[in-house]
Amino acid sequence: MPVFLTEEWFSQVETLTAQAGDLNLSPALQNLIINLIVSDSETGVKELSLAAGKLQKGLAEHAKTTLTMNAQTLRKVFLEFDMTAAMQAFMTGKIKVQGDMSQLMALQTAKPSPVQKELFRNILAHTQL
């Protein structure tokens, strides 16, 4: 099982995402592109993006918003869909925002599809934390 945010993990995410197929997302999530800069004491700084409901290695060219956070916050918010953790992290400065704040509102209010939730559960199940 690959360690979170390593090259092997990104490869595993890519494979699981391809296997998931169409995520059947709401238009708000389908059109959402957010860059994520994640720092972790073990893996260093990693750049990834959430585009069309999928986590991808590297920054997305057309993202209007960039979030900076630690690996634990990324896991809680994006893999576990823990919106309480998201609000707490934002309020305590564990998530820093650059760019268009309205993207965060779309992220907070749009509900992930059952297919997207299942994909992220699979990613989490195949992740060594």
NORMO-V363407 format. One record per run of one state. SS is the DSSP state (~ for helix, > for strand, _ for the rest). FROM is the first residue (numbers start at 0). TO is the last residue. If there is no record, write none. Layout:
BEGIN
ss = [SS	SS]
from = [FROM	FROM]
to = [TO	TO]
END
This chain:
BEGIN
ss = [_	>	_	~	_	~	_	>	_	>	_	>	_	>	~	_	~	_	>	_	~	_	~	_	>	_]
from = [0	1	3	6	20	26	30	32	40	43	51	53	57	64	70	79	82	91	95	99	101	109	113	125	126	128]
to = [0	2	5	19	25	29	31	39	42	50	52	56	63	69	78	81	90	94	98	100	108	112	124	125	127	128]
END
